[in-house]
Amino acid sequence: MKPRVICLMASSIDGRTLPSRWRPRGAAGNLFEQVHDELAGEAWLVGRTTGQEFARGKAYPASTTESFPREPWFARRDAEAYGVVLDAHGKIGWGRSDIGGDPIVVVLTEAVSDAHLAGLRGEGVSYVFAGKAQLDLALVLEVLHRELGVTRLLLEGGGGANGAFLRAGLVDELNLILCPAIDGTKGAPSVFDSTEAEADQRPPIAAMTLEESRPLEGGALLLRYRIENAGPDAT
């Protein structure tokens, strides 16, 4: 079973997502955290680049004498919410086991080294696998539901991870906090993004329905859209 995937992002009026570049400054405030709490997801998910921003440790040792099966390993299964990070090739050394009290769960491919798995276990960082050499995003969702009972997942960036889930037809809802600020420059990260190789791939969105439009403090606006994805036989 696939969890309901709710993309939550805060952006400037021009769709950029790096508040340090916005003018005027401070437009986002703590609105993202407020809406995050309101949505009450059982897990939230970010990509590797965003996940790296939370890391406190160095890369794990390059070798180990241990070997581990390529199956899920959990330090905890009793949390109210989990922080899920896509790290296909095991690049992040965490130096911590939770983010804001939410236990970290890393999503890996089976190609990751035993040494990296040893590092994760040593720091009490849980992990699951979703693909041999590349991540299968549909499988990511299936594994999170099967192993942790996740039925409501908050997808929270960056733009690369958001775009990948969108192009895979896996996003059910978008909650966009539109902040009264402008970036106005080239090259800033956006709500949804892609690699150059994916630039011509369009998401299979059949319809978007505005379910809620709500003013927030400081002149911000919350827009909540239900997304209908086209079926596999759609043209």
Secondary structure, DSSP 8 states (H G I E B T S, - for coil): ---EEEEEEEE-TTSB--GGG-BSTTSSTTHHHHHHHHHT-SEEEE-HHHHHTT--S----S--S----SS-B-S-S--S-EEEEE-TT-----S-SEETTEEEEEEE-TTS-HHHHHHHHHTT-EEEE--SSS--HHHHHHHHHHHH---EEEE---HHHHHHHHHTT---EEEEEE-S-B--STT--BSS---GGGTT----EEEEEEEEEEE-GGG-EEEEEEEEE--TT--
